[in-house]
Amino acid sequence: MAAVIIDNSTLSAVQRLKGTAPAPSSYDAQGDFSALENFLMSLMFYGEHFYVDDYKPEFQEQRLREFDYCKRIDIAKFPYEALIAQAKELTDGLILDIRGGRVNSGLIKEFLESIGLYLTAAWHMRSSDFFLVLKILSEDNDHKYKYSPLTALIFNQLSHVQHGKSDPTCNLVSSDGYDINESPGSVDGKAVDGQVRYFAASLNWLTHRASFYTLVSNHFDSAIGLHPIRHNFIVRWSEQKKIVQSNKLWRQQLVKFFSDEMVAAVNSINAATEPVAVGIELPLFTTWALGKTGNVKDAIKFILEMQQKPECISIRRHFDELDHLRTRQATAAFKTTMNKLRSAIETEARAMQNRYGTTSGKSSIAMSVSAELLPIPKLGVSGKFELPAIPSFGPKKHLRGLLRNITNDVVSFDSLGTVRNNLLKQVRRSDQFSVPALEIEEKKFFGKQFFWKRPM
């Protein structure tokens, strides 16, 4: 029976939607909706569920009670610090790098632009001083509603981080080559706005945790259920750094899955003989469960009940067979069997939805990935560890999980209709904190100077 380790960012998103953790006053639910959908898929498709217990100490007991159907992994029972250090090493240098007002070419730039964020920076006057601020480049100023959920996805990465663990490191260079980082305070009436550091720290945490959970998947031979904002990064990271062992064409097709070419990429991946990924069209579990129950808390209970239904048990059996099959040699014969299993999973999922609840008619595509990692140096770990009894998929050194296109989820959020009301019914907004929202800079004003603005 396959197991999944769910990241804390996903659990925090679920708590915000359940109202058991406060949401910021300027709350955008689109990213949490995508995380909830991925969470419900994890509950349906995996037999056992775990999480790494490195959340804020003051809230660990609450999380243990609230997610009592997930098993806690004590960080003292496995080489946690060694994996943390190695994750940092693997993502070292992947920081926000802005030169002359534009994000420098590289993986971070590709990742941000893949989710529709084209950033710029400039000096803007506030209270007689100039501050370096981040803005989003756009054709016009009418689409702040479109970008706010996307920037919130980045900023929310730090919402559950213990104080002192965030790293605001970034590279800021003016158009004349001056290193702005060398002057962290106010110099000659200029200072770096706190939002820049906050955004940089959020990005650094996102890349580090995506790397950490990739290593966790490898260490425990288990699937990982990550917040979908991290899926996009992992795919681009693996494509550029070749973290997974697979041919270049497959990696490029998976990158296309996180673009406007999603459907074409899925068709291409499913038609190829490469066994690493399989695209599966599924009912949108969130709309189904919310339509049946009326709120997020009861929707999760409903999905947990569905776990025991024959159709769901059959789905997990097919899913296990699918993953074991792709650990073998990639041949056309295996691909034929894989596509039969994929079709069986889709059929069982639709049958279950039709039998146990009203169907919304909505569906989404998830990408099931099982990719062998490149050789990773042995961890320098001493001492004995009592490893949790996590059922493994089989051969070690694989990255496994279900991937979602979060940008597609954000765009389709408005089409949920009345389900959105059910999704937000238990949300508890707090005036005690808020998530920053980057302003829009029309492209025609990029690089222009005014009395209240100077180019970087």
C-alpha positions as CSV (number, residue, x, y, z in Angstrom):
1,M,0.0,0.0,0.0
2,A,1.5,3.3,-1.1
3,A,2.2,6.2,1.2
4,V,2.4,10.0,0.8
5,I,4.2,12.6,2.9
6,I,2.2,15.9,2.8
7,D,4.1,19.1,3.2
8,N,3.3,21.7,5.9
9,S,2.5,24.4,3.4
10,T,-0.4,22.3,2.2
11,L,-1.6,21.6,5.7
12,S,-1.5,25.3,6.5
13,A,-3.6,26.0,3.3
14,V,-6.2,23.5,4.4
15,Q,-6.3,25.0,7.9
16,R,-7.0,28.5,6.5
17,L,-9.9,27.1,4.5
18,K,-11.3,25.3,7.5
19,G,-11.0,28.4,9.7
20,T,-8.8,26.6,12.2
21,A,-5.9,29.0,11.3
22,P,-6.4,32.7,10.5
23,A,-6.2,33.9,7.0
24,P,-4.7,37.3,6.2
25,S,-7.1,40.3,5.9
26,S,-6.3,40.5,2.2
27,Y,-6.9,36.8,1.6
28,D,-6.9,35.3,-1.8
29,A,-8.2,31.7,-1.7
30,Q,-7.2,30.6,-5.2
31,G,-3.8,29.1,-4.2
32,D,-5.3,27.4,-1.2
33,F,-8.1,26.0,-3.4
34,S,-5.4,24.3,-5.6
35,A,-3.6,23.0,-2.5
36,L,-6.9,21.6,-1.1
37,E,-7.6,19.8,-4.4
38,N,-4.1,18.3,-4.3
39,F,-4.6,17.3,-0.7
40,L,-7.9,15.6,-1.4
41,M,-6.2,13.7,-4.3
42,S,-3.5,12.6,-1.9
43,L,-6.2,11.3,0.5
44,M,-7.9,9.4,-2.3
45,F,-4.9,7.9,-4.1
46,Y,-2.6,6.9,-1.2
47,G,-3.3,4.4,1.5
48,E,-1.3,6.0,4.3
49,H,-0.6,9.7,5.0
50,F,2.3,11.3,6.8
51,Y,3.8,14.7,7.5
52,V,7.2,15.9,8.8
53,D,6.7,17.5,12.2
54,D,8.8,20.6,11.9
55,Y,6.0,23.1,12.1
56,K,6.0,26.0,14.6
57,P,6.4,24.3,18.0
58,E,3.5,26.3,19.6
59,F,1.1,24.8,17.0
60,Q,2.4,21.2,16.7
61,E,-0.1,19.7,19.1
62,Q,-3.0,21.4,17.4
63,R,-1.8,20.0,14.0
64,L,-1.4,16.6,15.5
65,R,-5.1,16.6,16.7
66,E,-6.5,18.2,13.6
67,F,-4.8,15.9,11.2
68,D,-5.1,12.7,13.3
69,Y,-5.6,10.7,10.1
70,C,-2.1,11.6,9.1
71,K,0.9,10.1,10.9
72,R,3.6,12.4,12.4
73,I,7.2,11.9,11.4
74,D,9.4,13.0,14.3
75,I,12.4,14.9,13.0
76,A,14.6,13.2,15.7
77,K,13.8,9.8,14.1
78,F,15.6,10.5,10.7
79,P,18.6,12.5,9.5
80,Y,16.5,15.7,9.3
81,E,19.3,18.2,9.7
82,A,21.4,16.4,7.1
83,L,18.6,16.5,4.5
84,I,18.0,20.2,5.3
85,A,21.7,21.0,4.7
86,Q,21.8,19.0,1.5
87,A,18.6,20.7,0.2
88,K,20.2,24.1,0.9
89,E,23.3,22.9,-1.1
90,L,21.2,21.8,-4.0
91,T,19.5,25.2,-4.3
92,D,22.4,27.3,-3.3
93,G,22.6,30.3,-5.7
94,L,18.9,30.1,-6.7
95,I,18.0,33.6,-5.4
96,L,16.1,36.6,-6.6
97,D,18.6,38.4,-8.9
98,I,17.5,41.9,-10.2
99,R,19.8,43.9,-12.3
100,G,18.9,47.3,-13.7
101,G,15.3,46.8,-12.9
102,R,14.8,43.4,-14.5
103,V,15.0,39.9,-13.1
104,N,18.2,38.3,-14.4
105,S,18.0,35.3,-16.8
106,G,18.0,32.0,-15.0
107,L,15.8,29.4,-13.3
108,I,14.1,31.9,-10.9
109,K,13.2,34.1,-13.8
110,E,11.8,31.2,-15.7
111,F,9.8,30.0,-12.7
112,L,8.3,33.4,-12.0
113,E,7.3,34.0,-15.6
114,S,5.9,30.5,-15.9
115,I,3.2,31.5,-13.3
116,G,2.7,34.8,-15.1
117,L,4.9,37.1,-12.9
118,Y,7.1,39.5,-14.9
119,L,8.8,41.5,-12.2
120,T,10.6,44.9,-12.3
121,A,12.2,47.1,-9.6
122,A,12.6,50.9,-9.4
123,W,13.2,53.6,-6.8
124,H,9.9,55.2,-5.7
125,M,9.4,58.2,-3.4
126,R,7.7,57.6,-0.1
127,S,7.8,60.3,2.6
128,S,10.5,62.2,0.9
129,D,12.8,59.2,0.6
130,F,13.3,56.8,-2.2
131,F,12.7,53.1,-1.7
132,L,13.5,50.2,-4.0
133,V,10.2,48.5,-4.7
134,L,9.1,45.4,-6.7
135,K,6.3,45.8,-9.2
136,I,4.7,43.5,-11.8
137,L,5.1,44.5,-15.5
138,S,1.8,44.4,-17.4
139,E,0.3,45.8,-20.5
140,D,-2.1,47.9,-18.5
141,N,-3.1,48.6,-14.9
142,D,-6.5,46.8,-15.0
143,H,-5.4,43.3,-13.9
144,K,-4.3,43.7,-10.3
145,Y,-7.0,41.1,-9.4
146,K,-5.2,38.7,-11.7
147,Y,-1.8,39.1,-10.2
148,S,-2.7,39.4,-6.5
149,P,-3.4,35.7,-6.1
150,L,-0.2,34.8,-7.8
151,T,2.0,37.0,-5.6
152,A,0.1,35.8,-2.6
153,L,1.2,32.2,-3.5
154,I,4.8,33.3,-3.1
155,F,4.3,35.5,0.1
156,N,2.2,32.8,1.8
157,Q,5.2,30.4,1.7
158,L,6.5,32.2,4.8
159,S,3.2,32.1,6.7
160,H,4.1,29.0,8.7
161,V,7.9,29.5,9.0
162,Q,9.4,29.7,12.5
163,H,10.8,33.1,13.3
164,G,14.5,33.5,12.4
165,K,14.4,30.7,9.8
166,S,13.7,32.9,6.8
167,D,16.6,33.9,4.5
168,P,16.1,37.2,2.7
169,T,19.2,36.9,0.6
170,C,18.9,38.4,-2.9
171,N,21.1,40.0,-5.5
172,L,20.3,43.7,-6.3
173,V,22.5,45.5,-8.8
174,S,21.8,49.0,-10.2
175,S,22.0,49.7,-14.0
176,D,25.4,51.3,-13.4
177,G,26.7,48.1,-11.7
178,Y,26.4,49.3,-8.1
179,D,25.7,46.5,-5.6
180,I,22.7,47.7,-3.7
181,N,23.0,44.9,-1.1
182,E,26.1,46.5,0.3
183,S,23.9,49.3,1.6
184,P,21.0,47.5,3.5
185,G,20.1,50.7,5.4
186,S,19.1,54.1,4.1
187,V,21.9,55.8,2.2
188,D,21.6,59.2,0.5
189,G,17.8,59.0,1.0
190,K,17.5,55.6,-0.5
191,A,16.6,52.2,1.0
192,V,15.4,48.8,0.0
193,D,11.7,48.3,0.7
194,G,10.8,45.6,3.1
195,Q,8.6,43.9,0.5
196,V,11.7,43.1,-1.6
197,R,13.3,41.3,1.2
198,Y,10.0,39.6,2.1
199,F,9.5,38.4,-1.4
200,A,13.1,37.2,-1.7
201,A,12.8,35.3,1.6
202,S,9.6,33.7,0.4
203,L,11.2,32.6,-2.8
204,N,14.2,31.2,-1.0
205,W,12.0,29.2,1.3
206,L,9.9,27.8,-1.6
207,T,13.0,26.6,-3.4
208,H,14.6,25.2,-0.3
209,R,11.5,23.3,0.8
210,A,10.8,21.9,-2.7
211,S,14.4,20.6,-2.7
212,F,14.0,19.2,0.9
213,Y,10.9,17.3,0.1
214,T,12.4,15.9,-3.0
215,L,15.1,14.4,-0.8
216,V,12.5,13.2,1.7
217,S,10.7,11.4,-1.1
218,N,14.0,9.7,-2.0
219,H,14.9,8.9,1.6
220,F,11.7,7.2,2.6
221,D,10.8,5.8,-0.9
222,S,7.5,7.6,-0.5
223,A,5.4,9.9,-2.6
224,I,5.2,13.6,-1.6
225,G,2.1,15.8,-1.6
226,L,3.5,19.3,-2.1
227,H,1.7,22.7,-2.3
228,P,1.2,23.0,-6.1
229,I,3.2,26.3,-6.3
230,R,6.2,24.0,-5.6
231,H,5.3,21.7,-8.4
232,N,6.1,24.3,-11.0
233,F,9.5,25.0,-9.5
234,I,10.5,21.3,-9.2
235,V,9.8,20.7,-12.8
236,R,11.9,23.6,-14.0
237,W,14.6,22.8,-11.5
238,S,14.8,19.2,-12.7
239,E,14.7,20.3,-16.3
240,Q,17.6,22.8,-15.9
241,K,19.7,21.0,-13.3
242,K,18.7,17.5,-14.5
243,I,17.8,16.4,-11.0
244,V,15.8,13.4,-12.4
245,Q,17.1,10.8,-14.8
246,S,15.0,11.1,-17.9
247,N,15.5,12.1,-21.5
248,K,15.5,15.8,-22.5
249,L,12.3,15.6,-24.6
250,W,10.3,14.2,-21.6
251,R,11.5,17.0,-19.4
252,Q,10.6,19.6,-21.9
253,Q,7.1,18.2,-22.3
254,L,6.6,18.2,-18.6
255,V,7.6,21.9,-18.5
256,K,4.9,22.5,-21.2
257,F,2.4,20.9,-18.8
258,F,2.8,24.1,-16.7
259,S,2.0,26.4,-19.6
260,D,-0.9,27.2,-22.0
261,E,0.1,24.0,-23.8
262,M,-1.0,21.8,-20.9
263,V,-3.5,19.5,-22.8
264,A,-1.1,19.0,-25.8
265,A,1.7,18.2,-23.4
266,V,-0.4,15.6,-21.6
267,N,-1.3,13.9,-24.9
268,S,2.3,13.9,-25.9
269,I,3.5,12.4,-22.6
270,N,0.8,9.8,-22.6
271,A,1.6,8.8,-26.2
272,A,5.4,8.4,-25.6
273,T,7.1,5.3,-24.4
274,E,8.8,7.2,-21.6
275,P,7.3,5.8,-18.4
276,V,8.2,8.6,-16.0
277,A,4.9,10.6,-16.1
278,V,1.3,9.8,-16.8
279,G,-1.4,12.4,-17.3
280,I,-4.7,11.5,-15.6
281,E,-8.0,13.4,-16.2
282,L,-10.0,13.3,-12.9
283,P,-13.1,14.8,-11.5
284,L,-12.5,18.0,-9.5
285,F,-12.7,16.4,-6.1
286,T,-13.0,19.8,-4.3
287,T,-16.2,20.9,-6.2
288,W,-17.6,17.4,-5.8
289,A,-17.1,17.2,-2.0
290,L,-18.0,20.8,-1.4
291,G,-21.2,20.4,-3.5
292,K,-22.1,17.4,-1.4
293,T,-21.3,18.8,2.1
294,G,-21.3,22.6,1.9
295,N,-18.1,23.3,3.7
296,V,-14.4,22.4,3.7
297,K,-14.3,20.6,7.1
298,D,-17.2,18.2,6.1
299,A,-15.8,17.9,2.6
300,I,-12.6,16.3,4.0
301,K,-14.6,14.0,6.2
302,F,-16.6,13.0,3.0
303,I,-13.4,12.2,1.1
304,L,-12.0,10.2,4.1
305,E,-15.3,8.1,4.0
306,M,-14.9,7.6,0.2
307,Q,-11.4,6.1,0.9
308,Q,-13.2,2.9,2.0
309,K,-15.5,2.6,-1.0
310,P,-14.8,-0.3,-3.5
311,E,-14.2,2.2,-6.3
312,C,-11.5,4.1,-4.3
313,I,-9.8,0.9,-3.2
314,S,-9.7,-0.2,-6.8
315,I,-8.2,3.2,-7.8
316,R,-5.4,2.8,-5.3
317,R,-4.7,-0.7,-6.5
318,H,-4.5,0.5,-10.1
319,F,-2.3,3.4,-8.9
320,D,0.1,1.0,-7.1
321,E,0.3,-1.2,-10.2
322,L,1.0,1.8,-12.4
323,D,3.8,3.0,-10.2
324,H,5.4,-0.4,-9.8
325,L,5.1,-0.9,-13.6
326,R,7.1,2.2,-14.5
327,T,10.1,1.2,-12.3
328,R,10.8,-1.4,-15.0
329,Q,12.2,-1.1,-18.4
330,A,10.4,1.5,-20.6
331,T,9.0,-0.4,-23.5
332,A,6.0,0.1,-25.8
333,A,4.4,-3.0,-24.2
334,F,4.6,-1.5,-20.7
335,K,3.3,1.8,-22.0
336,T,0.2,0.0,-23.4
337,T,-0.5,-1.5,-20.0
338,M,0.1,1.8,-18.3
339,N,-2.5,3.5,-20.5
340,K,-5.0,0.8,-19.7
341,L,-4.3,1.4,-16.0
342,R,-4.7,5.2,-16.5
343,S,-8.0,4.6,-18.3
344,A,-9.2,2.3,-15.4
345,I,-8.3,5.0,-12.8
346,E,-10.3,7.6,-14.7
347,T,-13.3,5.3,-15.2
348,E,-13.4,4.3,-11.5
349,A,-13.1,8.0,-10.4
350,R,-16.0,9.1,-12.5
351,A,-18.1,6.1,-11.4
352,M,-17.4,6.8,-7.8
353,Q,-18.4,10.5,-8.2
354,N,-21.6,9.6,-10.0
355,R,-22.6,7.0,-7.5
356,Y,-21.9,8.8,-4.2
357,G,-22.7,12.4,-5.0
358,T,-23.9,14.9,-7.5
359,T,-21.3,15.6,-10.2
360,S,-20.3,19.1,-11.0
361,G,-19.2,18.0,-14.5
362,K,-15.8,19.7,-13.9
363,S,-12.6,17.8,-14.3
364,S,-8.9,18.6,-14.1
365,I,-5.7,17.0,-15.2
366,A,-3.1,15.7,-12.7
367,M,0.3,14.5,-13.7
368,S,1.5,11.3,-11.9
369,V,5.3,11.3,-11.8
370,S,7.7,8.6,-10.8
371,A,11.2,9.7,-11.8
372,E,14.6,8.3,-10.8
373,L,16.9,10.9,-9.2
374,L,20.5,11.4,-10.2
375,P,23.0,9.8,-7.8
376,I,23.0,11.8,-4.6
377,P,26.1,11.8,-2.4
378,K,25.8,9.8,0.7
379,L,24.7,11.8,3.7
380,G,27.3,12.3,6.4
381,V,25.0,11.0,9.2
382,S,26.1,9.3,12.3
383,G,23.9,7.7,15.0
384,K,21.0,5.3,14.8
385,F,17.6,6.5,13.6
386,E,14.2,4.8,14.3
387,L,12.7,5.3,10.9
388,P,8.9,5.5,10.7
389,A,7.1,2.5,9.2
390,I,6.3,4.1,5.9
391,P,5.3,1.6,3.1
392,S,7.6,2.1,0.2
393,F,6.8,2.0,-3.5
394,G,9.7,-0.2,-4.4
395,P,13.1,0.8,-5.9
396,K,14.8,3.6,-4.0
397,K,16.0,7.0,-5.3
398,H,12.8,8.1,-6.9
399,L,10.8,11.3,-6.8
400,R,7.1,10.4,-6.7
401,G,4.0,12.5,-6.5
402,L,1.0,14.1,-8.2
403,L,1.5,17.4,-10.0
404,R,-1.0,20.2,-10.7
405,N,-0.8,23.3,-12.8
406,I,-1.6,25.9,-10.2
407,T,-1.8,28.8,-12.7
408,N,-4.6,26.9,-14.4
409,D,-6.3,26.4,-11.0
410,V,-6.1,30.2,-10.3
411,V,-7.5,31.1,-13.7
412,S,-10.4,28.6,-13.4
413,F,-11.3,29.7,-9.9
414,D,-14.0,32.2,-11.0
415,S,-15.8,29.4,-12.9
416,L,-16.5,27.5,-9.7
417,G,-19.7,29.5,-9.2
418,T,-21.6,28.8,-6.0
419,V,-18.9,26.3,-4.9
420,R,-16.7,29.3,-4.1
421,N,-19.1,30.3,-1.3
422,N,-18.8,26.8,0.2
423,L,-15.0,27.0,-0.1
424,L,-14.9,30.4,1.8
425,K,-17.6,29.7,4.3
426,Q,-15.3,28.8,7.2
427,V,-12.4,31.1,6.4
428,R,-11.5,33.3,9.4
429,R,-9.8,36.5,8.2
430,S,-7.6,38.3,10.8
431,D,-6.8,42.0,10.9
432,Q,-3.6,41.1,12.8
433,F,-1.6,40.3,9.6
434,S,-1.8,40.7,5.9
435,V,0.0,39.5,2.8
436,P,1.6,42.1,0.6
437,A,0.3,42.7,-2.9
438,L,2.7,44.0,-5.5
439,E,1.6,47.0,-7.6
440,I,1.4,47.0,-11.3
441,E,3.9,48.9,-13.6
442,E,2.6,49.4,-17.1
443,K,5.3,48.3,-19.6
444,K,5.3,51.7,-21.3
445,F,6.7,53.3,-18.1
446,F,9.5,50.8,-17.6
447,G,12.8,52.6,-17.3
448,K,11.2,56.1,-17.3
449,Q,12.1,58.7,-14.8
450,F,9.6,61.1,-13.0
451,F,10.0,63.3,-9.9
452,W,8.6,60.4,-7.8
453,K,10.3,57.5,-9.6
454,R,13.9,56.8,-10.7
455,P,15.1,53.7,-12.6
456,M,17.0,51.1,-10.7
